[in-house]
Amino acid sequence: MKILFVGSGALGSRFGYMLFKNNEDVTFVDSWEEHVENIRNNGLKVIIDDKDLGNYHIPIYRPDQVSGKYDVVFVATKSMQLRPMLEQVKHLFHKDTKIICILNGLGHVQTLKDYIKEENILIGVTVWTSGLAGPGVLSAHGVGKIELKQVKEDNLDKTLDLVNRLNASGLNIKYSEDTYQSIWHKAGLNCVLNTYCTLIDCNINQYGSFDKNIELTRAVLSEVTAVGKAEGIEVKQEVIEQNIENLFSLETGGAHYPSLYQDMKNGRLTEIDYLNGEVSRLGKKHNIPTPVCDVITLMIHSKEYINKNK
């Protein structure tokens, strides 16, 4: 089984390393030149729970360099990079290639349908965490899990066999009918914490320390819940609120600055169009007003604009 990671950043590197270590045939693709060169020349340096586990020589290419056909493709790019990357690697798919998508945010299934049959799309959500301590250096902590669902459940036995094989490498994948709900619950959390921490300029603990944070949280989640239910997903606002509150403590993630905050700080484009922006888009589709998400999306884009033109 030939496995391709399209995007070999933090999560892509961690999952790819786990599979490679278990003797799976793994290849990385990434557009970050320095990252590609460091892994190619020195191997992927792996640090888990502050322990240096050595360097792993996983084949890695830029998108314009890779060839062949792959049986399983993990997409681990930023949300806004998904379509451009798929355009560059679509020639690597055969008629039975399975794509596993565990990107943050909403709306990815519609993009994937333009490139592969629905029965070959596995959509998922993960609570694994990971990071890069520089180009070619994986630095991660703890363990996690993945929820996964086949978009169109034809030939489901093949997918369940694939899940079992991937789990032999420790990925902790659960095939779940609740995957779409979990995706919306995670997106709702990110619609709150990613955006507010960026706009207020604070970490998660500092956001939680504001005595009226629940009013800000509910202003977003009331829209997320209404739009999700219109899409046929049983989004439970009280679950998302509790998930957010659970992160306020410094022991559970309160010191963390969310990824959108980090992208903004580093002058990169953010995933706002796949979070609050997607809630706004779907709200218009269902004639549901989303004034809070509308304004948040515009404010984040305005900060991107100012960053670009400094």
ZASELO-457778 format. One record per residue (C-alpha): residue in one letter; x, y, z. Coordinates in steps of 0.1 Angstrom, whole numbers, plus 5000, padded with zeros to 4 digits. Example, Ala and Ser with C-alpha at 12.3 -4.5 7.8 and 13.67 -1.06 7.14 Angstrom:
BEGIN
A512349555078;S513749895071;
END
This chain:
BEGIN
M500050005000;K501550334989;I500650625012;L501150995002;F501051285026;V500051595007;G501351855032;S504051735056;G503951995082;A503151935118;L500351675117;G501351535083;S504851475096;R503651315128;F501251075112;G503650995084;Y506450915109;M504050685128;L503250495096;F506750495083;K508050355116;N505550065112;N507149985078;E504450135056;D505450285023;V505150655030;T506050955008;F505851325017;V504951614995;D505351975007;S505952324992;W508152455019;E511552435002;E513752445034;H511552185050;V511851955020;E515651995017;N516251935054;I514251615054;R515851505021;N519351565033;N519151485070;G515851285075;L512951405096;K514151475131;V511551335155;I511051475191;I508151325210;D507451425246;D510751605246;K512651285237;D514851285206;L513850965187;G516351015159;N516051105122;Y513850915097;H514650925060;I511150945046;P511051025008;I509951385003;Y509251594972;R507951924960;P504551894943;D506151934909;Q508651654915;V506451364926;S505251084903;G503550754904;K500150634918;Y499150624954;D496550414972;V495950645002;V496451015002;F496351215035;V495651585029;A497251785057;T497552135042;K496052455054;S492352485044;M492952755017;Q495752545002;L493552234996;R492352304961;P495652444947;M497452144961;L494951894947;E495452054913;Q499151984915;V498851614927;K495651494911;H497651294885;L498851074914;F495350924921;H494150604905;K490450504903;D490450344938;T492650594957;K491250684991;I491651045003;I491651105040;C490951465049;I491351585085;L491651955079;N490252215103;G487152405093;L484152335071;G483352285034;H486152055024;V483951775010;Q482651994983;T486152064971;L487251704973;K484251594952;D485851784923;Y488751544923;I487651204935;K484550984938;E482451034970;E482950674980;N486750734981;I486551045003;L487050985040;I486351295060;G487551325096;V488451525126;T491351485149;V492451585184;W496151475178;T498451775183;S501751835168;G504252105159;L507452185140;A510552315159;G511952435126;P512252295090;G512651915092;V512051895129;L508951735143;S508151825179;A505051675195;H503451575227;G500951315240;V498551105220;G495251165203;K492551015182;I490851055148;E487151015139;L486550925103;K483550865080;Q483250765043;V481251035025;K479350775004;E479350435021;D479750204991;N482349924996;L482550025033;D484349695041;K487449815023;T487550135044;L487149945076;D490049725066;L492050035059;V491250175093;N492449855110;R495649865090;L496350235099;N495550165135;A498349915136;S500650215135;G498850375165;L496750645148;N493750565170;I491150595142;K487550535150;Y485050495122;S482050695135;E478650795123;D479051105145;T481951245125;Y480151535109;Q478851645143;S482351625157;I483651835128;W481052105135;H481752095172;K485452145166;A484752415140;G482552595165;L485252595191;N487652735165;C485152995153;V485253125189;L488853075202;N490753125169;T489053445160;Y488553615194;C492153535206;T493353695173;L491154005175;I491654055213;D495353955211;C495353705239;N495853335246;I493053095255;N493453145293;Q493353525290;Y490153495269;G488653275296;S489653515323;F487353785309;D484253765331;K481853815301;N483553565278;I480353345277;E478453635260;L481153655233;T481153275229;R477353245226;A477153535201;V479153315177;L477852975187;S474153065183;E474853125146;V477052815143;T474352595158;A471552735137;V473452695105;G474752355113;K471252225121;A470052375088;E472752165071;G471251855088;I473951825116;E472851795152;V475152055166;K474952085204;Q475852435216;E476252325252;V478852065242;I480952325223;E480652575252;Q481952305276;N484752205253;I485852575252;E485652615289;N487752305294;L490652465276;F490752785298;S493052625324;L496752655319;E497052285326;T494752195296;G495752445269;G495152785283;A498652905275;H498152825238;Y497753085211;P495452935184;S496652865149;L494853155133;Y496553385158;Q499953235149;D499253275112;M498153635116;K501253715137;N503553555111;G501953755083;R500253445067;L496753425053;T494353265078;E491652995075;I488853235084;D486853165052;Y486552795064;L485452885099;N483253195105;G483353275068;E481852935059;V479152985086;S478253315069;R478153155035;L475952875046;G473753115065;K473053295033;K472252965016;H469652895043;N468453255048;I469753245084;P471253585096;T474853555108;P475853915117;V478453815142;C480253575119;D479953825091;V481654105110;I484353875125;T485253745090;L485554105077;M487654205107;I490053915103;H490353995065;S491054355074;K493954255097;E495254035069;Y495054335046;I496854565070;N499554305076;K500154265038;N500454645033;K502654735062;
END
